[in-house]
Amino acid sequence: MGPKQHANTIPYRRFVPMTSNQSDPASAAEADSMCIIRRALVNLRIVGANQLVALAPLSGGVSSDIYRADLPQGVVCVKRALAQLKVQADWQVPVERNRYEVEWLRVAAEVVPHAVPKLLGEDRASGTFAMAYLEPDAYPVWKALLMEGRTDAAAAREVGDVFGRIHAATADRADIAARFATDALFHAIRLDPYLVTAAHAHPDVAEALFNLVRITASTKRALVHGDASPKNILIGPQGPVILDAECAWYGDPAFDVAFLLNHLVLKSALYPQRSAAHRAMSGALVEGYRAHVHWEPWEKLETRIARLLPGLMLARVDGKSPVEYLVGNPGSEVVRTFARGCLMRSVTSLDDVLDAFAP
């Protein structure tokens, strides 16, 4: 890659460089991390052993150390998985998830090459991989656009389309299932910190939440991204680009759809004046996705999505990783009350949830 940006390169979110002070322990840890990153770049043969590499730590992620590497031949982005996530709760997860993120990128690239980052290499021993970099102005983060009030149903439909294509292409494939037998990892990263933690916080709906865990864990139909959030989606000139597949798992595709819809609903709780626009986006996303569902009757899949959605809503206010914009906001209580009601009455369709939510 030369000085000009390659057409297939992407940014890793809208990260902001951080400064360091080598006199404090945090900076010492940062220096150690940089050494690992430089060694990985050498192992990947992206740079020579004696080549100078300018590294800038980038903010924005909670599960990995992410760096911008400025090289003579261009800019790359390097990601290394962390054992302890950068959240207040004690949340430790295996660093092997980095391997499955790379595998997800490879599989998705075969299905939707325009919608995934260009992979440059993987250093599995250090839990590190490199991808090409693009200035973020050309590929804004979907979450940032939503927070600015830029609600675009067409973009939501394209997001649904991309996930629908990936799920359809991997549905009922034994070879993909064997590559992503990550049940224990998915439980540690998703089911436990979200649904199980919420169940402990709300004993009166714990049975419904534990039932969601059982159903989700036992449903094996397609390759799941696992962190389908607007913060991990860029809206580029050729459509959405999907990042951060650390939670990749062969399981229930309903999880990805519910995860996506959850974030649109939660932003309605923050901005009630935009709830109609967010509802339209939810409908467009489902429409783009549903066009690709062939592996099971839509009604069956929809029921699982509809039941997962309120569980995930509750998990994002009372789980291990609450959405930051609802912490201390009155909208969190609106979400909590609504989600509990849906769990108690066991909804069966998405309209039962999306049409009923009125922040």
C-alpha positions, 0 to 999 in steps of 0.5 A: 500500500502506497501513500494513497489510501487503498480502496479496501482499507478501513479505519478502526472506528474514530479513534483518538491518539492518546499521549503517554507519560513513561514515568507512571505504571500505566505508561510502562504497561503501554510501553510493553504493549508497544513492544509486543505490537512491534514484534508482531509486525515483524513476525507478520513481515509487515516491517523489517526487524530493524525498521522504525515503527511509529505507534500511536495508541488509539482510544475507543475499545474496551477489549483490546489494545489498538494502535495506529502504525505509521510506516513508510509504505502507509498506515496500518491498524494493529489490534491485540486482545486483552484478558481483562476488559476495560470496564469497571466490573471484573470481566476477564475473557480468553485472548484466543477470541482474537483468532476467531475474529480473524476467522470471521473476517476471512469467512465474511470476506468471501460473502461480502468483501466490500463490508469487512476490513482488509486483513493484513496478517495475524500473529496468533502467538501474541493474539495480534492482527493487522488490518489496513487503515483509512482516514475515518472521515470517509467512513464515519462510525454509525453510532456517531451518526446516530448520536448526532441525530442522523437517522437513515433508514437506507443505511439501516436496511443495508446493515440488515442486508449485510448480516442477512447475507452472512447468516444465509451463506453460513447457515447449516454448514458443518464446516463453518460450525467446526471452525467456530465451536466457541460456545464457552467463549461466547458464554463468557463474553456475551451470555454471562455478562449480559443475560446472566448478570441481568438475571441476578439483578432481577430475580423476578424475571430471572427464569425468563432470562435463563431460558433465553440463555438456554435457547440461545446457547442450544440453537446452532444455525449460522455464523454469528458476529456477536457484537453487532453494535453501531459502534462496530459499523462504519457507513462507507461509500460502498455501504456498511463495513463491519468490525470487531468480531471478537465474539464470533460463534456458530449459533443463533443468528437471532442474537445478531439481529436482536443486538442491532435492534437493541441499540436503536431502541436504546437510542430512542430512550436517550432521544425520545423525539427521534423514536419514530425515526429509530422505529423506521430504521428498525423496520428497514433493518429487519426488511433488509435482513429478512430477504435472506432468511431461508434456513428456517421459517421467518416466524420462528426466527422472529420469535427468538429475536423478539424475546431476546430483544428485551433481555438485551435491553435489560442487560445493557442497563443492568449487565456488566457493560451498561451503555454509557449514555444511559447511565444516570439518565431517566431513559434507563428506568424507561428501558428497565420497566419496559424490558421487564414487562416484555419478559414477563409476558413472553412476546412473540413478534417484533411488533410486540416490542418495537411498536409498544416501546414509547419512551 
